[in-house]
């Protein structure tokens, strides 16, 4: 049972990382495309900077949610395991 929980947590983390890397690759491709469009149509006004910065902020927040603030804290995990042990003891 503990292996199943560990597997599910690991699976969620991997899916979150893959989702972030997919988001990052799409962001980079669109940024290059917007830059090319901007420079091919007009170099007087560099408008591509605004969507790049706005979407870039979203990418940074996505990265923070995946890598810095991901999952549950150790304290929460311990509390959940204690509650599960109490429930198992009640049922016996």
PyMOL commands that set and color helices and strands:
alter all, ss='L'
color gray80, all
select helices_A, chain A and resi 2-41+48-68+74-91
alter helices_A, ss='H'
color red, helices_A
deselect
rebuild
show_as cartoon
